[in-house]
């Protein structure tokens, strides 16, 4: 009997291809977007982390009395590891770029991670080839060793198994290759080299807090117990080392909080909520189509009931039709999801997503998509089926072949359209807010023009560059060479790259100003060659620039930005004032010789205020990892090859990496906002299309059912523009109610995503009013076509047909 219902449903759907195709396309949009976003959410939030028994792994963060989320020092890590009673194991790691020089290929720079022994065992991953780090490798005087990623092993060393035991140079220091990690492993994010942590941090002071800690809980120990145990150790360390640890403690946090930041989780849940709204709109649309179709088929249903078909049999028949529509929509939805994911992949810069996050239309995603397809088939078909099964047999047969609008069904159809419009408005408001955030970032003033700038980094490897003088001389030689290239207007080298990060920092004291210990103001401390201001074309507010002589003689002078001037010398001209860092190797008193306009330092256009910054001669902060920035006349792209060649001529062993046009670097910095804007725009566009179809469908059906009424009106003298006003007015009323409900919902939804917005308030009146007006115009446009059809009704033909 069920098989007969299926065959009859297929014949019925094939006999009305227009209805079937429209319903399938509407559902495919909702199903496809849900399948795609579920794949992303599943890959990030639902799939377990690729570690053994990850629920028993915690992260250990440094906690200051004024803030949380800090790292831990090497010495504190050793104490926590040795003194705790609640942890089965503890390991530390950090991140830095590492250069491979092996004499067989060009030097190459990779993102790497110094790690302590036991880290890979804690994670439950061992090298696929060779051995892991051992406790003996944690000694500062141990033989330097390195573990390679599978990618480096395959691409650089052609999967040569004899690589184990071979010596290669890492940052100019000979290392022995002891292992190769399994394919795809790039802990902690997209890192491809691992070296012993002790070599880099054994001599670091106790107040140098830059390590991340992972720990595995002992069986039966809770995270809260481990945290209390570690905090007790921190209290003992604070008593033993008050100068460094007096205001510091630690906290054991769930692994997920470290792996998946809170703003990422919020963005994913927002997207899942958005595509759920799209699916609900699609279901509302198809339910409306089925209600209209049930009104047309009510005579058929009544005859079947008269011939003995029970109400349950009729409901089952109609539900089978709905489920078939949902099932047939699934392949289209899966294809749409595949396209959406491919576009998403193309919109994300390489190495921007951690290795443990992967999304694909795998078995879980396909199963979810198929389940959504079948459930939506039941969801949008159940209510119309129940309504159709309630048809009064005698009334239906008396009505003959003529359809009936049915007051209850008309109310339901109108209610579904109102719901579609309100949900569409919520999505469109969200999309508009994200687009405005992206445009605000796109047009944000970073303090200098990025168009004529080219930037790259180079690394000074080996013991030859240990002396500060060697670094200075090499950097000066490279800058001189690059400045002599045709088309180069100015160039500078520094321990930072504008918009690319770097530089140093610390707290300072100002001459003549008393400050409470521990409350010294913090600044960015940047070592740079002269002409940094001219290269960036940043205005000089007062005073003068750094000079070549001051660089050569290591003169203690500084140019500061306006923010530092306002914060540290609020009541007078800072030129001539003096300051010094409160810690570190540089203890000189720096005399302020100039003030420049503020500009952005960090990676991208940050939402945070610009920090106070001091720019001092490069000699005070020479670094192995050095940024080089040039200003050219015209397109900066072609100068990159010539810059590389000049660096190679200066020293062929220097690896060059992170080569960017400055504008590309700026654009890359806010790709998340671009992706969010694009995705929510897609959701909003789908919702808008579906809502338009819903308004059009309801009014078209209304016109078809009211043909006699419209004919009578025209015959009695009603002007055709009155008919137009009547039909369009019906659409406008539906849209108005939906917009009012949608505005209320949008105010609440927008506040949930407030932290993801940039320079736009979640209750921005311009956005809300523009979206409401736009949606109203779309509703009017969707109403106009049925209204024109109503105007064209010939009263004689309409009355004769009735």
PyMOL commands that set and color helices and strands:
alter all, ss='L'
color gray80, all
select helices_A, chain A and resi 2-15+17-46+54-56+74-83+119-123+135-138+150-155+161-163+198-201+223-240+242-245+255-259+262-296+298-306+311-347+363-389+393-398+407-442+463-465+468-483+532-536+548-552+562-568+618-620+639-650+662-669+671-705+707-715+720-752+754-756+765-791+795-801
alter helices_A, ss='H'
color red, helices_A
select strands_A, chain A and resi 57-64+67-70+87-93+96-101+108-115+129-130+145-148+167-170+173-180+193-196+212-217+248-254+453-459+488-494+496-497+501-502+504-510+522-528+540-543+557-561+578-581+590-596+613-617+625-632+656-661
alter strands_A, ss='S'
color yellow, strands_A
deselect
rebuild
show_as cartoon
